Amino acid sequence: MGKKKKDMEKVAALDNEYTKEQYAEFQKQQKQLIFRRRRLAVVFLVAFVIFVVSGIQLMKDYQQLNAFKKQHTEALAESAEADKKLTRLEQDVALLRDDDYVAKLARSRFYVSKEGEQIYNIPELGGTTSSSNEHKQSSQDNQSQSSEQTSGE
């Protein structure tokens, strides 16, 4: 390589019109080549920036979609729970429309008795919840009422 450079220094350029035209044409082609390369680099750079920005936006949208899916599943769970509560409350309302049930409920909670009926307070067993106690009391009331009806007939 070093030898060619030395050889090029030994070659003298002709100073005529043709060589000047060829040199100008060569310079013009070099400028066009540099311009094309720069333009291609700018196009690639712009495309890269667009891909990066859209990729970042896509990731943000994906994370937001996952958050929305999580909220959706939570909302569905809450909705199912609310539906269960609604059906339970509708059943309670239906029961409260029944006069016999209201009478049993009043007797069990407020110790109200019918004429000739005696009330015995039995202490609750440890570890039972109030809803299970109410259920036990209402079932005991149902049994006592059915036995009263059969004995009264």
C-alpha positions as a printed Julia matrix, in Angstrom:
153×3 Matrix{Float64}:
    0.0     0.0     0.0
    2.79    2.34    0.87
    4.42    1.52   -2.45
    1.36    2.58   -4.45
    1.23    5.88   -2.66
    4.84    6.54   -3.54
    4.12    5.53   -7.13
    1.15    7.91   -7.26
    3.36   10.76   -6.13
    5.67   10.06   -9.05
    2.8    10.27  -11.58
    2.22   13.76  -12.87
   -1.28   14.89  -13.84
   -1.79   16.32  -17.27
   -3.05   19.83  -17.24
   -5.48   19.86  -20.15
   -9.23   20.32  -20.69
  -10.1    16.61  -20.75
   -8.41   15.84  -17.42
  -10.06   18.86  -15.85
  -13.49   17.65  -17.07
  -12.82   14.14  -15.83
  -11.62   15.43  -12.46
  -14.71   17.69  -12.17
  -16.96   14.74  -13.13
  -15.21   12.56  -10.55
  -15.67   15.24   -7.88
  -19.35   15.58   -8.83
  -19.86   11.8    -8.56
  -18.09   11.73   -5.19
  -20.34   14.54   -3.89
  -23.44   12.71   -5.16
  -22.24    9.49   -3.55
  -21.65   11.27   -0.22
  -25.05   12.99   -0.52
  -26.81    9.65   -1.22
  -25.06    7.98    1.69
  -26.0    10.8     4.05
  -29.58   10.78    2.79
  -29.75    7.01    3.26
  -28.29    7.36    6.77
  -30.9    10.02    7.62
  -33.71    7.8     6.28
  -32.47    4.88    8.36
  -32.1     7.1    11.41
  -35.65    8.46   11.02
  -37.0     4.92   10.51
  -35.1     3.74   13.6
  -36.49    6.6    15.68
  -40.03    5.84   14.45
  -39.63    2.14   15.32
  -38.24    2.95   18.76
  -41.01    5.43   19.55
  -43.73    3.09   18.3
  -42.13    0.2    20.2
  -42.13    2.2    23.43
  -45.75    3.21   22.83
  -46.65   -0.4    22.11
  -45.08   -1.51   25.39
  -46.97    1.19   27.31
  -50.22    0.14   25.63
  -49.51   -3.51   26.46
  -48.94   -2.66   30.13
  -52.09   -0.55   30.18
  -54.02   -3.41   28.58
  -52.79   -5.77   31.28
  -53.87   -3.28   33.94
  -57.3    -3.0    32.31
  -57.61   -6.79   32.17
  -56.77   -6.98   35.86
  -59.36   -4.31   36.66
  -61.87   -6.18   34.5
  -61.37   -9.45   36.36
  -61.63   -7.62   39.69
  -64.82   -5.91   38.51
  -66.26   -9.25   37.41
  -65.45  -10.75   40.8
  -67.07   -7.79   42.57
  -70.08   -8.05   40.26
  -70.48  -11.76   41.01
  -70.2   -11.03   44.72
  -72.77   -8.24   44.42
  -75.1   -10.55   42.5
  -74.83  -13.15   45.25
  -75.54  -10.51   47.86
  -78.49   -9.25   45.83
  -80.03  -12.72   45.56
  -79.49  -13.24   49.28
  -81.16   -9.91   50.05
  -84.03  -10.7    47.7
  -84.52  -13.98   49.55
  -84.48  -12.1    52.84
  -87.07   -9.65   51.52
  -89.24  -12.53   50.35
  -88.94  -14.11   53.8
  -89.8   -10.82   55.52
  -93.04  -10.7    53.54
  -94.06  -13.95   55.23
  -95.88  -13.19   58.48
  -94.95  -16.53   60.08
  -91.25  -15.9    59.47
  -91.46  -12.36   60.87
  -93.19  -13.72   63.97
  -90.47  -16.36   64.44
  -87.79  -13.79   63.93
  -89.32  -11.46   66.53
  -89.68  -14.29   69.01
  -86.08  -15.42   68.55
  -84.42  -11.99   68.64
  -86.54  -10.03   71.04
  -87.8   -12.89   73.23
  -91.42  -12.18   72.38
  -93.7   -15.09   73.12
  -97.13  -16.23   72.18
  -99.73  -16.58   74.82
  -99.03  -19.69   76.85
  -95.53  -20.1    75.4
  -92.43  -20.16   77.61
  -88.97  -18.96   76.51
  -85.76  -20.57   77.74
  -82.47  -18.79   77.08
  -79.77  -21.31   76.18
  -76.19  -20.0    76.21
  -74.45  -20.2    72.84
  -71.71  -22.72   72.19
  -68.21  -21.25   71.71
  -66.99  -20.65   68.15
  -70.36  -20.27   66.41
  -71.16  -17.23   64.36
  -74.26  -15.11   64.65
  -75.55  -16.15   61.23
  -75.26  -19.83   62.1
  -76.97  -19.1    65.45
  -79.82  -17.36   63.67
  -80.09  -20.26   61.26
  -80.14  -22.74   64.17
  -82.75  -20.66   65.97
  -84.95  -20.35   62.9
  -84.7   -24.09   62.24
  -85.52  -24.79   65.9
  -88.44  -22.36   65.61
  -89.64  -24.14   62.49
  -89.52  -27.47   64.33
  -91.25  -26.1    67.41
  -93.93  -24.45   65.3
  -94.57  -27.61   63.32
  -94.8   -29.6    66.58
  -97.19  -26.97   68.02
  -99.37  -27.18   64.93
  -99.52  -30.96   65.08
 -100.28  -30.92   68.81
 -102.9   -28.18   68.34
 -104.79  -30.18   65.71
